[in-house]
Amino acid sequence: ALASFSMDLGRFNEAEQFYNKAADVDRENAAYYWSEFAVNYRAKAPVVMEKFLDDKTKDMIAQKALSYALKAIDLTKDDAKRLLQ
């Protein structure tokens, strides 16, 4: 609840910490917490950061969201690159 509330407020670093803490405590459902963070961060961060949204910031947001999505499915960046070629 605190993680999604922080996300809704645009407090992304705080939300990230809460999602990771939940994943640490509830290892069985860790993938769900990481995937939820990935999807919500990708959707909400550009809206909150609209004033600063240049290409570099867009890439940073996408990169962080993608890293959590990969973590959720237990796939390394190198394996993802290999599979997408």
Backbone as ProteinMPNN parsed JSONL, in Angstrom:
{"seq_chain_A": "ALASFSMDLGRFNEAEQFYNKAADVDRENAAYYWSEFAVNYRAKAPVVMEKFLDDKTKDMIAQKALSYALKAIDLTKDDAKRLLQ", "coords_chain_A": {"N_chain_A": [[0.82, -1.194, 0.0], [1.915, 1.269, 0.818], [3.873, 1.516, -1.108], [2.494, 1.785, -3.598], [1.033, 4.079, -2.983], [3.089, 5.966, -2.611], [4.056, 5.945, -5.213], [1.848, 7.008, -6.578], [1.977, 9.593, -5.595], [4.169, 10.519, -6.869], [6.61, 10.066, -5.762], [9.074, 8.533, -6.478], [11.571, 7.306, -5.83], [11.176, 6.621, -3.185], [8.966, 4.929, -3.489], [10.17, 2.893, -4.965], [11.927, 1.847, -3.049], [10.05, 0.846, -1.191], [8.702, -1.096, -2.76], [10.84, -2.858, -3.238], [11.43, -3.61, -0.614], [9.079, -4.944, 0.066], [9.291, -7.055, -1.74], [11.54, -8.325, -0.705], [10.601, -9.194, 1.775], [8.423, -10.786, 1.094], [9.219, -13.118, -0.628], [8.134, -15.075, -2.269], [6.282, -13.777, -3.838], [7.744, -11.822, -5.062], [8.293, -11.237, -7.775], [5.894, -10.15, -8.663], [5.758, -7.716, -7.291], [7.991, -6.381, -8.369], [7.283, -6.312, -11.089], [4.982, -4.769, -10.968], [6.055, -2.353, -10.059], [7.648, -1.741, -12.305], [5.762, -1.381, -14.427], [4.067, 0.659, -13.401], [5.917, 2.714, -12.87], [6.885, 3.257, -15.442], [4.577, 4.234, -16.593], [3.779, 6.412, -14.954], [5.967, 8.079, -14.219], [6.83, 9.665, -16.508], [4.707, 11.482, -16.667], [4.763, 12.882, -14.224], [7.327, 13.94, -14.368], [7.17, 15.698, -16.454], [7.997, 18.367, -17.074], [10.726, 18.128, -17.259], [11.219, 16.36, -19.25], [13.168, 15.275, -21.408], [14.88, 13.575, -24.125], [16.905, 12.069, -22.912], [15.982, 11.77, -20.276], [13.603, 10.365, -20.741], [14.713, 7.992, -21.718], [16.09, 7.153, -19.427], [13.968, 6.623, -17.678], [12.639, 4.564, -19.072], [14.684, 2.666, -19.101], [15.024, 2.035, -16.365], [12.485, 1.004, -15.764], [12.44, -1.172, -17.509], [14.569, -2.682, -16.48], [13.491, -3.549, -14.044], [11.316, -5.024, -14.988], [12.652, -7.089, -16.303], [13.934, -8.199, -14.099], [11.721, -9.138, -12.746], [10.938, -11.282, -14.334], [13.094, -12.845, -14.096], [15.375, -12.591, -15.819], [18.398, -11.879, -17.396], [20.008, -8.874, -18.643], [21.711, -9.412, -20.782], [20.767, -11.931, -21.639], [18.201, -11.177, -22.433], [18.801, -9.44, -24.576], [19.979, -11.291, -26.315], [17.808, -13.002, -26.819], [16.077, -11.281, -28.12], [17.185, -10.761, -30.551]], "CA_chain_A": [[0.0, 0.0, 0.0], [2.799, 2.438, 0.849], [4.586, 1.59, -2.382], [1.624, 2.363, -4.627], [0.717, 5.44, -2.547], [4.264, 6.779, -2.95], [4.077, 6.039, -6.675], [0.794, 7.954, -6.956], [2.424, 10.939, -5.223], [5.348, 10.87, -7.652], [7.805, 9.859, -4.933], [9.496, 7.294, -7.117], [12.652, 6.655, -5.079], [10.529, 6.044, -2.01], [8.167, 3.802, -3.977], [11.109, 1.828, -5.329], [12.379, 1.229, -1.793], [8.939, 0.072, -0.623], [8.497, -2.292, -3.588], [11.949, -3.776, -2.977], [11.27, -4.138, 0.743], [7.999, -5.932, -0.017], [9.839, -8.22, -2.444], [12.446, -9.007, 0.228], [9.807, -9.823, 2.829], [7.522, -11.768, 0.475], [10.006, -13.622, -1.762], [7.278, -15.874, -3.143], [5.576, -12.861, -4.741], [8.663, -10.738, -5.427], [8.135, -10.899, -9.192], [4.718, -9.289, -8.808], [6.115, -6.372, -6.821], [8.901, -5.773, -9.341], [6.561, -6.011, -12.331], [4.091, -3.638, -10.68], [6.883, -1.152, -10.072], [8.058, -1.47, -13.687], [4.626, -0.871, -15.205], [3.619, 1.941, -12.852], [6.97, 3.717, -13.058], [6.904, 3.609, -16.871], [3.361, 4.996, -16.894], [3.58, 7.619, -14.145], [7.134, 8.968, -14.145], [6.833, 10.71, -17.545], [3.678, 12.479, -16.364], [5.261, 13.7, -13.115], [8.564, 14.609, -14.789], [6.866, 16.316, -17.749], [8.793, 19.583, -17.295], [12.127, 17.766, -17.486], [11.161, 15.156, -20.069], [13.918, 15.257, -22.656], [15.143, 12.207, -24.569], [17.743, 11.386, -21.92], [15.121, 11.412, -19.149], [12.731, 9.287, -21.221], [15.527, 6.773, -21.759], [16.361, 6.75, -18.047], [12.726, 6.04, -17.159], [12.434, 3.283, -19.75], [15.733, 1.742, -18.673], [14.723, 1.559, -15.009], [11.295, 0.155, -15.85], [12.835, -2.416, -18.164], [15.41, -3.481, -15.581], [12.604, -4.209, -13.081], [10.546, -6.037, -15.718], [13.559, -8.227, -16.482], [14.122, -8.792, -12.771], [10.48, -9.848, -12.426], [10.891, -12.558, -15.062], [14.376, -13.5, -13.823], [16.112, -12.609, -17.078], [19.471, -10.886, -17.418], [20.011, -7.991, -19.812], [22.369, -10.121, -21.884], [19.843, -12.945, -22.151], [17.126, -10.471, -23.132], [19.352, -9.005, -25.866], [20.151, -12.48, -27.153], [16.493, -13.493, -27.215], [15.399, -10.309, -28.982], [17.872, -10.611, -31.845]], "C_chain_A": [[0.869, 1.265, 0.0], [3.531, 2.615, -0.473], [3.721, 2.249, -3.449], [1.208, 3.79, -4.269], [1.868, 6.387, -2.89], [4.353, 6.988, -4.457], [3.051, 7.071, -7.141], [1.177, 9.398, -6.646], [3.632, 11.4, -6.035], [6.637, 10.764, -6.862], [8.421, 8.52, -5.336], [10.627, 6.577, -6.385], [12.098, 5.958, -3.84], [9.712, 4.814, -2.409], [9.062, 2.613, -4.315], [11.605, 1.098, -4.076], [11.283, 0.361, -1.176], [8.673, -1.198, -1.429], [9.605, -3.314, -3.34], [11.858, -4.394, -1.584], [10.175, -5.205, 0.758], [8.493, -7.208, -0.694], [10.78, -9.012, -1.543], [11.675, -9.787, 1.292], [8.966, -10.976, 2.274], [8.174, -12.321, -0.794], [9.151, -14.408, -2.761], [6.569, -15.007, -4.189], [6.446, -11.703, -5.214], [8.478, -10.296, -6.876], [6.946, -9.968, -9.422], [5.012, -7.857, -8.367], [7.009, -5.659, -7.845], [8.181, -5.434, -10.646], [5.6, -4.844, -12.134], [4.872, -2.328, -10.669], [7.236, -0.772, -11.506], [6.937, -0.809, -14.485], [4.19, 0.51, -14.709], [4.651, 3.042, -13.041], [6.989, 4.194, -14.501], [5.7, 4.474, -17.239], [3.327, 6.356, -16.19], [4.759, 8.583, -14.123], [7.145, 10.023, -15.256], [5.817, 11.824, -17.282], [4.183, 13.438, -15.284], [6.469, 14.525, -13.541], [8.4, 15.377, -16.1], [7.735, 17.536, -18.059], [10.233, 19.276, -17.688], [12.268, 16.625, -18.485], [11.849, 15.333, -21.419], [14.199, 13.795, -23.016], [15.958, 11.413, -23.556], [16.904, 10.92, -20.728], [14.16, 10.297, -19.538], [13.476, 7.96, -21.24], [15.806, 6.247, -20.359], [15.137, 6.07, -17.426], [12.502, 4.659, -17.767], [13.445, 2.24, -19.287], [15.441, 1.179, -17.279], [13.518, 0.625, -15.032], [11.645, -1.199, -16.464], [13.684, -3.289, -17.247], [14.556, -4.196, -14.53], [11.73, -5.263, -13.757], [11.396, -7.289, -15.933], [13.791, -8.952, -15.159], [12.9, -9.635, -12.398], [10.394, -11.198, -13.131], [12.213, -13.31, -14.973], [15.189, -13.698, -15.105], [17.179, -11.519, -17.042], [19.351, -10.021, -18.665], [20.627, -8.692, -21.015], [21.474, -11.197, -22.481], [18.697, -12.3, -22.921], [17.594, -10.004, -24.504], [19.463, -10.174, -26.827], [18.801, -12.972, -27.673], [15.778, -12.559, -28.189], [16.058, -10.129, -30.345], [17.275, -11.507, -32.894]], "O_chain_A": [[0.589, 2.215, -0.731], [3.78, 3.741, -0.905], [4.17, 3.172, -4.129], [1.047, 4.624, -5.159], [1.641, 7.484, -3.402], [4.686, 8.079, -4.92], [3.347, 7.906, -7.996], [0.755, 10.319, -7.344], [4.07, 12.543, -5.903], [7.656, 11.325, -7.265], [8.302, 7.519, -4.628], [10.633, 5.347, -6.33], [12.507, 4.848, -3.498], [9.766, 3.782, -1.74], [8.744, 1.47, -3.988], [11.688, -0.13, -4.06], [11.559, -0.737, -0.692], [8.443, -2.261, -0.851], [9.332, -4.51, -3.244], [12.174, -5.569, -1.401], [10.331, -6.248, 1.392], [8.153, -8.312, -0.269], [10.813, -10.24, -1.611], [12.053, -10.9, 1.658], [8.823, -12.015, 2.918], [7.731, -12.025, -1.903], [9.425, -14.397, -3.961], [6.293, -15.466, -5.298], [5.928, -10.706, -5.716], [8.505, -9.1, -7.165], [6.998, -9.093, -10.287], [4.565, -6.902, -9.002], [6.806, -4.483, -8.147], [8.439, -4.39, -11.244], [5.424, -4.023, -13.035], [4.413, -1.318, -11.202], [7.133, 0.396, -11.88], [7.153, 0.21, -15.142], [3.971, 1.421, -15.508], [4.295, 4.182, -13.34], [7.095, 5.392, -14.762], [5.799, 5.347, -18.102], [2.889, 7.345, -16.779], [4.559, 9.793, -14.017], [7.444, 11.184, -14.974], [6.053, 12.979, -17.639], [4.048, 14.655, -15.412], [6.62, 15.674, -13.125], [9.385, 15.671, -16.777], [8.161, 17.713, -19.201], [10.881, 20.071, -18.369], [13.321, 15.992, -18.56], [11.191, 15.518, -22.443], [13.799, 12.886, -22.289], [15.725, 10.219, -23.365], [17.09, 9.81, -20.23], [13.925, 9.381, -18.751], [12.939, 6.931, -20.83], [15.764, 5.039, -20.125], [15.264, 5.061, -16.733], [12.208, 3.7, -17.053], [13.104, 1.072, -19.105], [15.596, -0.019, -17.047], [13.531, -0.426, -14.391], [11.195, -2.241, -15.988], [13.531, -4.51, -17.24], [14.862, -5.329, -14.161], [11.434, -6.294, -13.153], [10.917, -8.41, -15.765], [13.836, -10.181, -15.118], [13.03, -10.708, -11.81], [9.838, -12.15, -12.584], [12.427, -14.291, -15.685], [15.624, -14.803, -15.427], [16.892, -10.372, -16.698], [18.674, -10.391, -19.625], [20.123, -8.58, -22.133], [21.427, -11.357, -23.701], [18.27, -12.821, -23.951], [16.871, -10.153, -25.489], [19.094, -10.073, -27.997], [18.677, -13.321, -28.847], [14.963, -13.008, -28.995], [15.533, -9.413, -31.198], [17.731, -11.508, -34.037]]}, "name": "protein", "num_of_chains": 1, "seq": "ALASFSMDLGRFNEAEQFYNKAADVDRENAAYYWSEFAVNYRAKAPVVMEKFLDDKTKDMIAQKALSYALKAIDLTKDDAKRLLQ"}
